[in-house]
Amino acid sequence: MPGTTPTPEVMPGAEAFEFPGGDGPDGRTGVLLVHGFTGTPMSMRPWGEALAAEGFAVSCPLLPGHGTRWQDCNASTHDQWTATVERAFDALAARCDRVFVAGLSMGGTLATRLAQVRPDDVAGLLLVNPALLTQRLDAKLLPLIARLTGSWAPIASDIKKAGVTELAYPKLPTRAMMQLRGLWALTRADLGRVTAPVIVFHSAVDHVVEPVNSTILLAGIGSTDTEEVVLHDSYHVATLDNDAPLIFSRSAEWIRAHVRAGEPDTRPAEHR
């Protein structure tokens, strides 16, 4: 129709996905997956498939401005990203008894932000190389760079495993990066509001998000139930890297343990 803006075409493989829960006891447990900045649900699909194979209900939305053209990302805002995550969480929660939130990189930031604003709703956080800041020298010039150019050098496909490529933008959208910086600041300021159980997987070598991000997050959150897993054979996109099987298996174990911990003990007192 005249005057309407066409919907951007999503790259093949970048689509949102979801899997219904199985018929077993884990089918009422949902896991919301959130992809990273300039990335797509493709980076989360193997994790989602592994969790679905374990019987969990899984959902992974495509964040606004992602999965189409990098120029579209520059027109998106962190408020749009957080709103999309919240809507996907509510949709999954409507058919589950509890929902855990798992995120990679900026997806970890968004998962953490959700746990800050919805502390009574998020059952737990599973974070892979979560981002809260950057120590890159060129980042100090970002406000100037964003005014001068819409794109910068890409950050995608930091993967150690040979032959694996992340489906992501070939350029870094600088104005969207300014939005991400704003999201980082909000999330860092409210770390103490996170009270849900947290497990953090972080790579010992990461060329995109420095490992200090995980240290700052674990030191700042208000959660008393935390766990840290160091990945020694992966770079930033660890969900597609050599340590992915470790992430997938530990995630399922951790979720089940916390579901059991949150259930009332119905055994007779003499057997407790």
Secondary structure per residue as TSV (DSSP state, phi and psi in degrees):
chain	resnum	aa	ss	phi	psi
A	1	M	-	360.0	143.9
A	2	P	T	-61.0	138.4
A	3	G	T	88.6	-6.8
A	4	T	-	-96.0	150.7
A	5	T	-	-92.8	124.0
A	6	P	-	-64.3	146.0
A	7	T	-	-73.0	128.0
A	8	P	-	-58.5	140.6
A	9	E	-	-79.0	128.1
A	10	V	-	-80.2	135.1
A	11	M	-	-62.0	140.2
A	12	P	T	-57.6	128.7
A	13	G	T	96.6	-12.2
A	14	A	-	-95.5	4.0
A	15	E	-	-68.4	151.9
A	16	A	-	-62.2	157.1
A	17	F	E	-147.1	161.2
A	18	E	E	-154.4	152.9
A	19	F	E	-130.3	132.9
A	20	P	-	-70.8	156.4
A	21	G	-	-69.8	154.3
A	22	G	-	-75.6	-177.7
A	23	D	S	-83.3	-11.5
A	24	G	S	-80.2	-172.2
A	25	P	G	-64.6	-22.5
A	26	D	G	-82.8	-6.9
A	27	G	G	-66.5	-18.0
A	28	R	G	-94.9	7.2
A	29	T	E	-106.7	124.7
A	30	G	E	-104.3	149.5
A	31	V	E	-129.0	117.1
A	32	L	E	-93.7	123.0
A	33	L	E	-102.8	139.3
A	34	V	E	-130.2	122.6
A	35	H	-	-81.1	175.7
A	36	G	-	-95.0	177.7
A	37	F	T	-66.3	128.8
A	38	T	T	68.6	-0.4
A	39	G	-	-94.0	-165.8
A	40	T	-	-147.7	171.3
A	41	P	G	-59.0	-15.0
A	42	M	G	-55.3	-37.6
A	43	S	G	-70.7	-16.5
A	44	M	T	-106.0	-11.6
A	45	R	H	-60.7	-45.0
A	46	P	H	-59.5	-37.8
A	47	W	H	-64.7	-44.7
A	48	G	H	-62.3	-41.5
A	49	E	H	-65.3	-38.1
A	50	A	H	-66.1	-42.1
A	51	L	H	-68.5	-38.0
A	52	A	H	-65.2	-37.5
A	53	A	H	-64.0	-25.3
A	54	E	T	-82.1	-6.5
A	55	G	T	104.9	-2.6
A	56	F	-	-78.7	154.0
A	57	A	E	-82.7	135.0
A	58	V	E	-133.0	141.6
A	59	S	E	-142.6	141.0
A	60	C	E	-141.5	106.1
A	61	P	-	-79.7	161.3
A	62	L	-	-94.4	122.2
A	63	L	-	-72.0	146.2
A	64	P	T	-55.0	139.6
A	65	G	T	82.1	0.0
A	66	H	-	-113.3	157.5
A	67	G	S	76.3	10.2
A	68	T	S	-126.2	-91.1
A	69	R	-	-130.6	148.4
A	70	W	H	-61.1	-28.8
A	71	Q	H	-62.1	-32.5
A	72	D	H	-65.6	-32.3
A	73	C	H	-64.6	-35.5
A	74	N	T	-66.1	-17.2
A	75	A	T	-95.6	1.1
A	76	S	-	-99.0	164.4
A	77	T	-	-129.4	160.3
A	78	H	H	-68.4	-24.8
A	79	D	H	-65.6	-37.0
A	80	Q	H	-66.2	-39.2
A	81	W	H	-65.0	-47.0
A	82	T	H	-66.0	-36.3
A	83	A	H	-65.4	-39.0
A	84	T	H	-64.6	-43.1
A	85	V	H	-62.8	-42.1
A	86	E	H	-66.2	-40.5
A	87	R	H	-64.4	-42.9
A	88	A	H	-64.5	-38.0
A	89	F	H	-61.8	-47.3
A	90	D	H	-63.7	-38.7
A	91	A	H	-64.8	-39.9
A	92	L	H	-71.9	-40.1
A	93	A	H	-64.2	-27.0
A	94	A	T	-66.6	-21.1
A	95	R	T	-118.9	10.6
A	96	C	S	-130.5	160.4
A	97	D	S	-82.8	-24.7
A	98	R	E	-157.2	152.4
A	99	V	E	-134.4	126.6
A	100	F	E	-95.8	151.3
A	101	V	E	-121.5	127.7
A	102	A	E	-124.3	134.2
A	103	G	E	-142.4	149.8
A	104	L	E	-110.1	125.4
A	105	S	T	59.5	-118.3
A	106	M	H	-61.6	-28.1
A	107	G	H	-60.5	-34.4
A	108	G	H	-67.8	-36.4
A	109	T	H	-62.4	-46.9
A	110	L	H	-66.9	-36.7
A	111	A	H	-63.8	-43.1
A	112	T	H	-64.6	-40.5
A	113	R	H	-62.8	-40.5
A	114	L	H	-62.3	-41.0
A	115	A	H	-67.1	-23.7
A	116	Q	H	-75.3	-41.7
A	117	V	H	-90.5	-15.9
A	118	R	-	-129.8	57.4
A	119	P	T	-63.0	-26.2
A	120	D	T	-87.0	-6.8
A	121	D	T	-106.5	-33.2
A	122	V	E	-81.0	121.2
A	123	A	E	-74.5	-26.8
A	124	G	E	176.1	161.1
A	125	L	E	-117.5	134.4
A	126	L	E	-121.8	109.9
A	127	L	E	-117.9	133.3
A	128	V	E	-116.8	115.2
A	129	N	S	46.1	55.5
A	130	P	-	-66.8	147.2
A	131	A	-	-111.0	133.7
A	132	L	S	-129.9	-16.2
A	133	L	-	-169.6	175.5
A	134	T	-	-137.6	145.8
A	135	Q	-	-104.2	8.2
A	136	R	-	-62.9	136.8
A	137	L	G	-64.8	-37.0
A	138	D	G	-70.0	-16.6
A	139	A	G	-64.9	-28.0
A	140	K	G	-64.1	-24.6
A	141	L	G	-94.9	3.7
A	142	L	H	-56.2	-44.9
A	143	P	H	-56.2	-39.6
A	144	L	H	-70.8	-44.8
A	145	I	H	-59.3	-41.7
A	146	A	H	-65.4	-29.3
A	147	R	H	-76.1	-28.8
A	148	L	H	-89.7	-32.1
A	149	T	-	-149.0	147.8
A	150	G	S	-82.8	-10.4
A	151	S	E	-143.8	161.4
A	152	W	E	-143.1	-174.1
A	153	A	-	-61.5	140.7
A	154	P	-	-71.0	161.0
A	155	I	-	-120.7	4.1
A	156	A	-	-77.3	164.2
A	157	S	-	60.1	37.2
A	158	D	-	-80.7	84.7
A	159	I	-	-132.2	130.3
A	160	K	-	-78.3	-33.8
A	161	K	S	-66.1	127.9
A	162	A	T	-66.4	140.2
A	163	G	T	81.4	7.5
A	164	V	-	-110.0	128.5
A	165	T	-	-125.7	132.1
A	166	E	-	-79.6	137.8
A	167	L	-	-81.1	104.1
A	168	A	-	-157.0	175.7
A	169	Y	-	-71.0	144.5
A	170	P	S	-80.2	-2.6
A	171	K	S	-139.1	155.6
A	172	L	E	-93.2	118.1
A	173	P	E	-73.9	114.2
A	174	T	H	-69.9	-36.9
A	175	R	H	-70.6	-35.3
A	176	A	H	-67.1	-33.1
A	177	M	H	-64.1	-33.4
A	178	M	H	-65.2	-37.0
A	179	Q	H	-63.0	-41.5
A	180	L	H	-63.0	-39.9
A	181	R	H	-60.2	-38.9
A	182	G	H	-64.3	-40.2
A	183	L	H	-64.3	-41.8
A	184	W	H	-56.6	-47.3
A	185	A	H	-61.6	-44.2
A	186	L	H	-62.1	-43.3
A	187	T	H	-70.0	-42.0
A	188	R	H	-60.7	-40.4
A	189	A	H	-65.6	-26.0
A	190	D	T	-111.5	20.5
A	191	L	G	-56.4	-36.9
A	192	G	G	-63.5	-15.4
A	193	R	G	-81.6	-8.6
A	194	V	-	-80.5	117.4
A	195	T	-	-120.6	-7.3
A	196	A	S	-70.3	155.5
A	197	P	-	-58.1	144.8
A	198	V	E	-136.8	133.6
A	199	I	E	-121.8	129.4
A	200	V	E	-116.2	122.7
A	201	F	E	-102.2	122.7
A	202	H	E	-137.8	143.9
A	203	S	E	-78.7	139.2
A	204	A	S	-65.8	-31.8
A	205	V	S	-123.0	116.4
A	206	D	-	-139.0	120.3
A	207	H	S	-92.0	3.5
A	208	V	S	-116.8	-53.5
A	209	V	S	-116.6	114.4
A	210	E	-	-63.9	141.7
A	211	P	T	-55.7	-21.2
A	212	V	H	-60.2	-22.5
A	213	N	H	-59.9	-43.5
A	214	S	H	-66.8	-36.7
A	215	T	H	-62.8	-45.1
A	216	I	H	-64.3	-42.2
A	217	L	H	-62.8	-49.7
A	218	L	H	-65.3	-32.0
A	219	A	H	-76.1	-25.2
A	220	G	H	-98.6	-23.0
A	221	I	-	-72.3	158.2
A	222	G	-	-89.4	-0.3
A	223	S	-	-65.6	140.9
A	224	T	S	-98.4	-12.5
A	225	D	-	-110.4	95.4
A	226	T	E	-131.6	153.2
A	227	E	E	-144.9	142.8
A	228	E	E	-124.0	130.6
A	229	V	E	-124.3	118.1
A	230	V	E	-89.1	131.5
A	231	L	E	-100.8	116.5
A	232	H	S	-97.0	-5.1
A	233	D	S	-129.7	28.7
A	234	S	-	-143.5	155.4
A	235	Y	-	-99.3	-144.8
A	236	H	S	-65.7	-50.3
A	237	V	-	-83.2	66.5
A	238	A	G	-67.2	-20.6
A	239	T	G	-69.7	-13.3
A	240	L	G	-115.4	7.7
A	241	D	S	-107.9	-170.0
A	242	N	T	-61.4	-30.4
A	243	D	T	-89.6	6.2
A	244	A	H	-56.1	-45.5
A	245	P	H	-58.4	-35.2
A	246	L	H	-64.7	-45.2
A	247	I	H	-58.9	-45.3
A	248	F	H	-66.1	-46.0
A	249	S	H	-69.7	-43.2
A	250	R	H	-65.6	-34.7
A	251	S	H	-61.5	-48.7
A	252	A	H	-61.5	-43.3
A	253	E	H	-62.2	-44.9
A	254	W	H	-65.9	-43.2
A	255	I	H	-61.8	-47.5
A	256	R	H	-61.3	-41.1
A	257	A	H	-61.8	-38.0
A	258	H	H	-81.3	-25.5
A	259	V	H	-66.0	-45.2
A	260	R	H	-62.2	-40.5
A	261	A	H	-65.6	-28.1
A	262	G	H	-89.2	-7.1
A	263	E	S	-87.6	144.5
A	264	P	-	-66.1	144.6
A	265	D	-	-84.4	109.0
A	266	T	-	-95.4	3.8
A	267	R	S	-69.9	151.9
A	268	P	-	-58.3	149.1
A	269	A	G	-55.8	-35.4
A	270	E	G	-70.8	-11.8
A	271	H	G	-106.7	4.6
A	272	R	-	-84.5	360.0
